[in-house]
């Protein structure tokens, strides 16, 4: 009797695993895009008390077949400042990062010389540039490139994130219009305000309520072109000072 019960349970468990396995096989499996990283940490000294620290951790698509995509990403501004948007050369991460450090370092030294005679606070000559990047799986077979950037100039620190949805095979950037249609601005703006109201527990989900709460003050709501596109949802990222003093992220269902 015990043996029969055990056998029945075993058959049931195996059937469950087989059912799960079949379901997984039916789901579309996304290809894994290979990546590699260029890292650099350096300090450019102005004098013994003042320097510019540069940290870059740059992820890129690995393989000759992704050369065009890497070139496109470098021109789009995944690295800041974007010195290479209009370059006529073919761009590679290794080449661009080396030049970015040289250019940024030169700008720092030139400005530090100018500031030294005008600023009494030594802290104004203390700079830092930090760039950390990552690549996520996006909608369908697209990928999302995310750059988290922090720029320190003296006592002022600016932090923001930039997102780029691309086709890794071609390097083409995916737009809101092609994803959501010609009327995407109006339809997405409405959904974004409704979601903000839901997230924050507002009484109303209209423009007046959003503006009363300190969002989109003096401007019409709009979908940010800085977004992360997933299969089932889209996250819009507004940089600090864009629609509110703080960074704002809103995720809506597609």
N, C-alpha and C positions, 0 to 999 in steps of 0.2 A: 504493500500500500504506500509506504513512505517512498519507495523507489519510483512508483508511478507518479506521485505528486512531484517529486524532484525532477523527473523527466518532463513533465508537463510545464513546470516553471522554466526549465532550461530552454525548451522549445519556444515558449512565449518570449523570453529575453532575447533569444537569437532572432526571432521574427521582428522584434522592435528594432534591433540593430540593423537588420536588413532594410527595414522600412526607412530608417533614418539615412542609411547609406544611399538608398535609391533617391531619396529627396535631395540629398546633397549633390548627387550626380546630375540631377536635372537643373540645379542652379548653375548659372553662368559663372565660371571661375575666371577671375581677372588675372591677366598676366602680370608677373612681378617684374618691375623695371629695375635693372641693376644700377646701383649708384656707387660713387666714390666721393672722397672728400679732400679739399685743399684747406689746410689750416696754417694760420700764421699768427704769431704773437710777437710784437716788437714795440720798442720804445724809442721815440725820437726826442732827443734831449735838446732843449733850447739853452738851458744853463743847469747848474747843479740843483736848482730849486724848482725848475719848470720843465715839463715834458708833455708829449702827446703819446698816449698808449693806444695801440691799435690791436684789436683782436678780431680775427675773421675765421669763421668756421663755415666753409662754403661747400654744400653738397651739390653734386652735378650728376647727370646721367652718364653711365659708364658704357663706352663702346663707340666705334666709329659711326654706327648707324644713328647715333644720337647727336652727332656733331652740329647739325643744323638747329636742333632744339636747344642745345647749350648756347650756341651763338645768339639765338633769339632771346633767351632768358637774360643773357648779359646785357643786351640792348634794351630790354624792357625796364631795367632798373632794379633788378634783384640785388645789386650792389649799389650802395649810396656813399658819396655822391656819384651820379651816373655820368661819368666822363666819356662813355663810349657809345652812346645812343646813335650817333651819326658816323661812326668809324667806317671806313671803306675796307678795312681788313677783316679777314675771318678771325673771329674771337674764340679764345679758349680760356677756361677758368684760370689756369696757371699763369698765363700771360697777363690777363686783365688784373688779377689780384696783385701781382707784383707791381704793375704800373699804378694801380690805385694807391698803394702804399706810398710809392714815390711821389705822386701828385699831391696826395693829402698831406704828406709830411712837408713838402715844399710850401704849400699854402699855409700850414701851421707856422713854420719858421718865419715866413714873410710877414704874417700878421702879428706874430709874437714880437718881432722887432718893432713894428709900428705901435703895438700896445704898450710896450715896455716904457716908453717915454710919456705915455698918457695915463696909464693906470697905476695907481699906487698899490693896489691889492695884488699880491703875487698870485693869488688863486685864479685871477683872470687869465693867466698863462697856462693853467692846468687843463689840458684837453684829453678827450678819450673818444674813440670810435669803436663800437662793438657791433658786430654783425653775426648773427647765428641763423642758419637756414635749415630747412627740412623739406622733404618731398612726401606728399600723401597721395593715396589712391583717391581719385575723384569720380565724377560721373562717368559711367560706361568705362571706356578704356583711357580716359584722360587722366592727367596727374595735376596735382595742385602744388605749386611751389610757394613756400612761405618764407619771407625774410623778416626776422625780428631785429629791429635796428635801434640802437641807442647812441645818441650823439651828445657829448658833453663839451661845452665851450665855456670855460671859466666856471661860474656857479650855476649856469643854465644847463639843464638836462632835458633832452627831447627823446621820447620813446614812441615808436609806432611799428605797426606790422603791415607788410605789403603782401598781397596774394595774387598769384597768376595761375589761371587755369589754362593748360595747354594740351595739345595733341603731341605726345612725345615722339611720334614718327615724323612729324612735319615741323614742329615748333610753332604752329599756328595757335594764337591766343583765342580762347573761347569767349564769346560775348554774351551779354544778357539778352540782346535782341534775338540772336539765333536760338537761344534756349527757351525764351518765354514769349516770343512773338513781337510784332511791331508796336503793340500797345503796352509793352513791358513797364514803361516808366510809371504810368498811372496805376496799373493793376498791382505792381509790386509795392509802390508807395503806400497804397491802401492796406495791403497785407502786413507791411512792416509796422505801420502805426497800430493796427489791430493787435499784432503780436506783442508790441511794446506795452500796450494797455493790459494785456493778459499777464505778461511777465511781472509788471509792477503793481497790479491790482488797482488800476485807475477806474474811476466811475464810468467814464466814457471812452470810446475808442476812436475819437475823431481828431482832426488836426488841432482844433482849439485846445483840447485837453493836453495834447502833446506839448504844445507851445506854453501852456500854463505851467507845465511841469519842468520847463527849461530845455525842451528839445525842439530843434528846427525853428528857433525863435527868429522871426523876421524873414523866413524863407519857406518855400513850399517843400514838403517832404519829398524825398527822392531815394531811389535805391542806389547804394554806394557801388561804384565800379570796382571797389576793393571787396571781393567776395570769394567764398569757398563753395564750390558746386559739388554736391554729393548726389548719389542716385535718388535719394528720397527727400533731401532737404538742401537748403542753401543758407549759408551764414553770411550776413553782410557786416562788414567791419568799418566803423567810422573812427577816424583818428581823433585824438584829443584836440578839442577846439573846433572840430568840424561841425557837429550839430549839438555839442554839449562840451563843457570843459574837460570831461573825462572821455576815455575811449568807450565806445558803445558797440556791442555785438548783438545782433538780432538774427535768430534762426527761424525760418519759415519752412513749412512743408511744400515740396514741389507739386 
